[in-house]
Amino acid sequence: SSGINAEYGMVLVVRDAARYIIRPGCTRLLSSIKILGRDYPTDEETNITEHLLNHTDKLLHLRQSHPLQIVKQRIVEHMQAKYLWNNRSPLFSHYDNISPVVSHAQNFDQLLVPSDHVSRRRQENYFINKDKMLRAHMTCHDQDLLRSGLDCFLSTGDVYRRDTIDRTHYPVFHQMDGVRLFSSWELEEFAKDPKSFTHLQDPSEGTDDSIQACHTPEAVKIVEFSLKGTLISLVQSLFGRCQYRWVDATF
């Protein structure tokens, strides 16, 4: 997943708190911008271009038979068929029509992003105003969905970031998040058969449980193995049997 930093000759200028989008031969005053039918006031933080606004209502992941919609549906169908409640109903619910407009707090603060972190910069994001922005990732909705009472869900949507343009980067791309909370008794059930996780363990891997210090190392490892098993199953359902490897990544 990645983004693009391209304004196609457009420059955003602030004059007396009014917003101007300037293109060759065209200057237009914008005191507000419309996203998905709703008007948002602009201010000195606004850095969304007219070109980008034209993408906010495309919703490619919802278009029937679009490649993104097909991949999304295959993932949802796999997850809902493989992971079931005792009554055989799907464990994972799915949400794919959440507005991309979020608060800065949703995008950063709720995910414990440090106030001085580089990912907060205007050069990295598309700000609507000092309070609202276009989401940079689907994870920004996780806390709200958890607070609504959900404990196992998928969320899909378009996300927006400013990146250097190349053949694999664009200002709009798509993400799917998956979240599952485990109860104590579920972890105990997993622990009854520890051999079922041994094929996922890399003996060379180190362990650092400091961030999850409220959990036992055993619980952390069980959840890690469960996640790896889920990802392997998903990849094989999409691509068939294939080679894979785990890469340590911390961010």
Secondary structure as UniProt FT lines:
FT   TURN            8..9
FT   STRAND          11..15
FT   TURN            16..17
FT   STRAND          18..23
FT   TURN            24..25
FT   STRAND          26..30
FT   STRAND          32..35
FT   TURN            36..37
FT   STRAND          38..41
FT   TURN            44..45
FT   HELIX           50..53
FT   TURN            54..58
FT   HELIX           60..62
FT   TURN            64..65
FT   HELIX           67..82
FT   TURN            86..87
FT   STRAND          93..95
FT   STRAND          101..103
FT   HELIX           104..107
FT   HELIX           109..111
FT   TURN            115..116
FT   HELIX           118..120
FT   HELIX           122..124
FT   STRAND          132..134
FT   HELIX           138..141
FT   HELIX           142..147
FT   TURN            148..149
FT   STRAND          152..160
FT   TURN            167..168
FT   STRAND          172..180
FT   HELIX           184..191
FT   HELIX           194..200
FT   TURN            203..204
FT   HELIX           210..212
FT   TURN            213..214
FT   HELIX           217..239
//
